[in-house]
Amino acid sequence: MRTLKIFLVFVAVILSGFSKDSLRPDRGVTVPFRFDGMIITNPSSGWTVCTPPADPSKTIAHARTGWIQGNQSHGGRLITELSEYTISSCNTDFATGINTAFINGVCTVANGDSYTYTCTMKVNILTGEIILYLTVTGGTGRFNNAAGQATLTGIHTDTGKHPISGWGSLTFAK
């Protein structure tokens, strides 16, 4: 009987070493996500004109495409020429001075792995402040089935290069 008790304690100790996540392959690791970089617009790609179509003096448009440049945690330096975005639509609330753009994109990190994202960008047309609400929707390599969110802030400049930075969290497979 004593041998059976020792054996059961031994089995319990071994089984207690398994985390609940190891039994759930769909679970991933959630890590803090930090980004510092800039948005680089591509005016040669054409323009996404924002609604409402007000008089020509108030029409606002964004370069349709561009690149993201910078560094991020859990990925390192982005490969700028492979980190592209597209603005699908935008609208402007002239009463509040807020322009809202809807973006789809991909960021490719130093080792060639990439993640896809959707983003809502809000630009205060009076102050130039930018807020990006980023949602990671998947990817390749270590970002396969990745998910996450981040809020980035920055400032609109007349150079076509807009500095941004911020925090969030990212979940990817173990």
Buried (B, 14 or more C-beta within 10 A) or exposed (E): EEEEEEEEEEEEEEEEEEEEEEEEEEBBEEEEBBBEBBBBBBEEBEEBEBEEEEEEEEBBBBBBBBBBBBBBEBBEEBBBEBBBBBBEEBEBEEEEEBBBBBBBBBBBBEEEBBBBBBBEBBBBBEEEBBBBBBBBBBBBBBBEEBBBBBEBEBEBEEEEBBBBBBBBEBBBEE
